[in-house]
Amino acid sequence: MQTPVILIVEDEDVTRLNLVSLFEAEGYKVIEAIDGDDMHDKLTNNDDVNLVVMDINLPGKNGLILARELRQKRNVGLIFLTGRDNDVDRILGLEIGADDYITKPFNPRELTIRARNLISRTALGGEEANIETNGVITFNGWELDENSRCLTSPSGDAKRLPKGEYRALRLMLDSPGRIFSREQLIKHMTGRELRANDRTVDVTIRRIRKHFESDNSTSELISTIHGEGYRFIGKIDS
């Protein structure tokens, strides 16, 4: 098995070197970058990067901008490091497409566990992409392609869903009317447990709903069951 590759994007020298030492001690190949331009150069020259660990507060383009650029080019795991214990930063990061976040100062063991789990999930996602499934699920005029993860509206507009959105929607489409708790959804989406003050599921559902809002007749396909979770209330075509 090929050694996983981690790209550290951190401008603070001591923190960056500590991260390099931490992941190298775990057996990973580690590449360093100090800012956005350096990150793009390293990604251009290294096609085998599995995970990017990025500080939000970088000089020049910040981590949120770079995450958006990264998602347009590469499908790799992304963990944000932030010195701000701030809901706004975390939610923005998740909306842009970060897979996880951790607040400084962080527990080294916790970071390596999260990194290992994310690399495993990313690899599994790659294997899933190579497996052909039954095709297309149709519901309320919408179509979800199981192979490409494309969601197509009744008017024909298609968008490729990120893995988290696809997995959450696919789970609910499999069992229309069933209530799924946040714990069940986060486990299915990411493979990890729900943490205190974790808004990942809520952000993901909000993004799915935003897709549906482009068609006024189908804007309310996912219902919030207060204190319990979410459920799909549309109709699956037979």
Buried (B, 14 or more C-beta within 10 A) or exposed (E): EEEBBBBBBBBBEEBBEBBBEBBEEBEBBBBBBBBBEBBBEBBEEEEEBBBBBBBBBBEEBBBBEBBEBBBEEEBBBBBBBBBEEEEEBBBBBBBBBBBBBBBBEBEBEEBBEBBBBBBBBBBEBEEBEEEEEEEBBBBBBBBBBBBBBBBBBEEEEEEEBBBBBBBBBBBBBEEBEEBBBBEBBBBBBBEBEBEEEBBBBBBBBBBBBEBBEEBEEBEEBBEEEEEEBBBBEBEEEE
